[in-house]
Amino acid sequence: MTRPFPLHAGIATVVARRALTPRMLRLTLAADAFGDPGIEQPGEIVTLGFAGPGEELVLPREGWRFPPGGPEQHWRNFTVRRSAPADATIDVDVFLHGPAGIAARWALHARPGDRVGHAGPRTHWEPVADAGWSLLAADETGLPALQAIVEQLPAGHRTIALVEVQDEAERAPVDSAADVDWHWCVRGDAAPGTSTVVIDTLRTLELPTTRGQCWGGGEALVMRDVRRHVAAHLPACAGAVQVLGYWKHRATPESVDYT
Ligand SMILES: Cc1cc2nc3c(=O)[nH]c(=O)nc-3n(C[C@H](O)[C@H](O)[C@H](O)COP(=O)(O)OP(=O)(O)OC[C@H]3O[C@@H](n4cnc5c(N)ncnc54)[C@H](O)[C@@H]3O)c2cc1C
């Protein structure tokens, strides 16, 4: 049965914050709804809502509808990195990309007791039953989902994971029963969304020609290039590709072709 969306919407409270790396912050959020969050797959999404200065946060109704005539609402997607129904909490890992974004700015200053809107969950990844191997690609925004997926892959499952990070301090592999080759693609001095390190690395890899599944989450143009590479070079993966843009670089024109 299709779940209603959002299944739950409300106000969550920050109960803990912890720096995972210099640029990745883990926030633990508590809300009654997280006691039965309805999560079915690794890497499901929760959408967090932020009130602008002097604005009131309005919660979405079913079908993502807001009452007409209200203030502009600011909702951003995050991955549920860990769900703990027993204490009605979830963890989200926020990439601190800078002060330009309402969510990243809020997270930078968020402290226990602070409140944030929540709505969700939404499935983002479905394992493909006949996939004999996996190709995963992400930047820091997709890393929490990639980690959640890797942790749940079956024992011995051949997996190639490419992750774009700023520098070595951001590497964050996780334990897995799968057979994972991690490729940390360091963009160095380049700004997020301006580097070709992921696609450059992908082009150098000898990948299986058998049927596999491909998942990706990161900057929209980088993910487009991953999709194009997979379509051109991995025909056996057709129909098993879930590679999505998670955010758009501000310099990308609206007219760009994402196909
Ligand atoms: C399904 C899904 C799951 C996601 N999960 C996570 C997650 O677990 N953790 C996480 O950190 N993000 C995650 N994201 C990405 C996150 O929603 C976006 O980065 C979002 O734009 C951040 O909101 P903001 O208010 O900080 O910035 P916005 O107000 O949306 O953007 C402001 C400016 O910042 C720029 N910007 C936005 N994101 C970045 C970035 N990553 N690097 C550099 N510049 C950026 C924009 O281009 C824009 O110019 C996910 C996105 C999707 C679609």
The ligand as a Gaussian input file, in Angstrom:
#p B3LYP/6-31G(d) Opt

LIG

0 1
 C       16.794000      13.206000      -1.080000
 C       17.778000      14.188000      -0.492000
 C       18.486000      13.870000       0.667000
 C       19.419000      14.760000       1.197000
 N       20.106000      14.421000       2.330000
 C       21.015000      15.291000       2.856000
 C       21.733000      14.964000       4.051000
 O       21.523000      13.912000       4.667000
 N       22.642000      15.866000       4.512000
 C       22.878000      17.062000       3.864000
 O       23.728000      17.853000       4.328000
 N       22.203000      17.406000       2.744000
 C       21.282000      16.548000       2.241000
 N       20.595000      16.881000       1.104000
 C       20.945000      18.135000       0.423000
 C       20.284000      19.366000       1.042000
 O       18.871000      19.214000       1.043000
 C       20.680000      20.592000       0.179000
 O       22.075000      20.779000       0.215000
 C       19.949000      21.851000       0.581000
 O       20.042000      22.773000      -0.491000
 C       20.535000      22.506000       1.821000
 O       19.687000      23.579000       2.158000
 P       20.239000      25.012000       2.609000
 O       19.055000      25.724000       3.142000
 O       21.437000      24.833000       3.479000
 O       20.724000      25.674000       1.258000
 P       19.758000      26.323000       0.134000
 O       18.990000      27.464000       0.703000
 O       18.966000      25.239000      -0.495000
 O       20.809000      26.866000      -0.907000
 C       21.485000      28.109000      -0.677000
 C       22.728000      28.154000      -1.536000
 O       23.623000      27.160000      -1.055000
 C       24.013000      26.314000      -2.131000
 N       24.123000      24.936000      -1.624000
 C       23.128000      24.111000      -1.267000
 N       23.627000      22.915000      -0.882000
 C       24.961000      23.016000      -1.019000
 C       26.019000      22.124000      -0.804000
 N       25.829000      20.884000      -0.367000
 N       27.282000      22.543000      -1.047000
 C       27.518000      23.793000      -1.485000
 N       26.545000      24.692000      -1.723000
 C       25.287000      24.303000      -1.489000
 C       22.919000      26.438000      -3.193000
 O       23.450000      26.226000      -4.482000
 C       22.467000      27.864000      -3.017000
 O       23.268000      28.743000      -3.776000
 C       19.648000      16.001000       0.569000
 C       18.901000      16.347000      -0.571000
 C       17.985000      15.440000      -1.097000
 C       17.202000      15.822000      -2.339000

